[in-house]
Amino acid sequence: MPEFSWPDRSQMPTSDAVDRSWPATVSALPLGSHVSGLVIGRQQFGVFLLLDGVPNAVGLAEITAMPHHMELPAVGSTVTGEVIWHADHNRQVKIKLDEWNVPG
């Protein structure tokens, strides 16, 4: 598996579904709420997540919002964290990670 990868399109909700669900996503995930999700993509700047329990919600945990002693979680890892921002322009829920488990 490559060190960095974009999310597989088959794992991602369509952009139309994300747009239609955005108001419900923001309502279901207020700032400060605790979330968990699956890492579906990994880049140098952070990881993309499918968030548990919120259909069509896409999360992004940027490296600047990760604990300094931790490395980026691998694709397939389960992560937990806190909602710190709603990026309306690209319909992403920004997450500050607090822990994760490696797959396997």
N, C-alpha and C positions, 0 to 999 in steps of 0.2 A: 504494500500500500504506500502511495507517495506521502511525503511528509505534509504537503498542503494539497487541498482539493476543494473545488466548488461543490455545493450540494448537488446531488443527483436529481435531475428534474422529476424523476418518478417519485421522489420522496417529498417534493415541494408542492404545496397547494398552488393552484393557478393564480396569476396576478389578479384576475377578476374576482376569484373567491376571497383573496386577501382583502381587496378593496371593499367588497360587499360586507365582509365581516369586521372591518376595522372599528366601527363604533361599538360593536359588542365586545371586541377584544379589549379596547381601552376601558370599557365599563367593567369587564371581568377581571382586569389586571391593573388596579390602581397603583400609583406610585407607592413603594414601600411594601407591596405584597410579596409574599414568598412563593417562588415557582420552582418547578423541576422540568426537565426536558432532556431530549436526546440530541447529541451533537451529530449534525448531518453534513457539515462542511467545516473545513479548517484552513485558515489563511494566516499570513504573518501578523495581521492586525487583530485577529480574534477568531471566534467560532460562531457558526450559524446553528440555531436550535429549532427543533419542533417542540413547542411547549405543551406539556401534559394538560389535558382537560379543557383546552380552549381551541376548538376547531379553527383551522386556517390561520393560526397565530405563528408568526415567524419571529424568533428572538435573535439578537446579536449580542454576544459578550465580547467587548473589545478588550484587548490586552491591557489598556490603560485602566480598566475597571476590574482587574484580577489581582489577587494577592501576589505580592512581589516575589515570594519564594516558590510559587507554583509555575509549572509549565503549562502550555496549552493542552487542554484535554484532547484525547484522540477521537476520531470519528467513531461513533458507536457508544461512546461514554454517556452515562447518565450524570447530569449535573443539577445542582440546586443553586439558587441565588435570589436576589432581590431586584424587583423592577425599579429602575432608576430614571427612565425616560421613555416617552412615546414619540417616535420619530414619524410625524405625520407625512413628511415628504416621500418616504419610501415604505411606510407602513411596517416599521420594525419596532419591536419592543426591546429596549436596551436593558441588559441584565448585568448586574454585578455578581459574579460567581463567588460562592463561598466554599464549595467542595464539589468533588466529582469522583466517580468510580470508573475504573477502566473496564472495558468489555472483557468477557471471557469467563 
